[in-house]
Amino acid sequence: MISIVVAVFAVILAAIFVTIAVIASKKGNMNEEGEHSMIKTLFYYLVLFATLMMTIGGSVSAFMAIADIVAPAPYYQSFENFKEMTNSSGKFPSPEEQTEEREILSEEELRDRYEAIVEEERINERNRAVNHLIKSLGWIIIPFPIFLYYQRRMKKT
């Protein structure tokens, strides 16, 4: 996945350098007004592209966060595994505690502790997804007005 992002970034950089090289090679054929207009147009397109990519990335990230809120990742530890691994404090034992004698809890006490841990994990997962959604909305709300501003300026030129 990261290699794809790096490849896309390299292609974008190459396109920018090629565009700048074309502008520089035509420099002798253009007057100062046309050169300034071409650089201004190129700048507008670069800003539009960057803000559009940020907005699209934020939208995808927001969608993924909403999906995590609607259907959070399940808790993977089974009750039987929990029952084997816990001691009287309800926490996983350290290596020293494993050799000591453990107090045996009743089945319903263990079940209550397990359910509490599962519920706590579900709440934590939802809170992380809401936090991620808020951050993703920042990637939409901040660049989108900039995109609209430069799009209007582009239409005026």
C-alpha positions, -999 to +999 in steps of 0.1 A: +000+000+000+028+024+009+046+017-023+016+026-043+013+059-025+050+066-031+046+057-068+017+080-072+036+108-055+066+102-077+044+104-109+028+137-096+062+152-090+074+141-124+044+157-141+051+189-122+087+189-133+078+182-169+053+210-169+079+234-155+104+223-181+079+229-209+072+263-196+109+271-193+116+259-228+089+281-242+101+310-222+119+325-252+086+323-273+064+340-248+061+376-238+062+385-201+024+388-198+019+353-212+046+338-190+031+353-159-003+340-169+010+305-175+028+303-142-003+317-124-025+291-141-001+263-132-001+275-096-039+275-095-040+240-110-015+227-084-035+242-055-067+228-069-052+194-073-037+194-038-068+206-021-090+181-040-068+152-030-069+163+006-107+165+005-110+131-012-086+115+013-106+131+042-139+118+028-126+083+025-112+084+060-145+098+073-164+070+056-141+045+072-146+061+107-183+060+103-181+023+093-161+017+125-188+035+146-216+015+130-198-018+130-169-018+155-143-045+155-153-073+178-135-083+210-115-114+201-108-131+234-132-159+243-147-164+277-129-197+281-095-181+274-104-152+297-113-177+325-080-196+321-058-164+321-073-143+349-066-145+386-086-132+415-080-095+406-095-099+371-062-090+354-037-111+335-012-126+360+025-117+359+050-145+357+055-144+395+018-146+401+015-176+378+035-198+401+015-187+432-018-202+442-048-184+425-081-178+442-108-194+422-137-172+413-172-185+406-184-189+370-208-159+372-182-136+388-158-144+359-187-140+334-194-105+349-158-095+346-156-107+311-187-089+300-174-057+317-141-060+297-160-066+265-182-036+270-153-014+279-135-025+248-166-017+227-168+018+242-131+024+236-134+013+200-163+036+194-145+065+211-115+060+189-137+059+158-154+092+168-120+108+173-109+095+139-141+109+123-135+144+138-099+144+125-111+132+091-137+160+089-108+185+094-093+171+062-125+180+045-135+212+061-101+230+059-091+224+023-125+225+007-131+263+010-096+268-004-105+246-034-137+266-040-118+299-038-092+289-063-118+273-086-137+306-087-104+325-094-097+300-122-130+307-139-122+345-138-089+340-157 
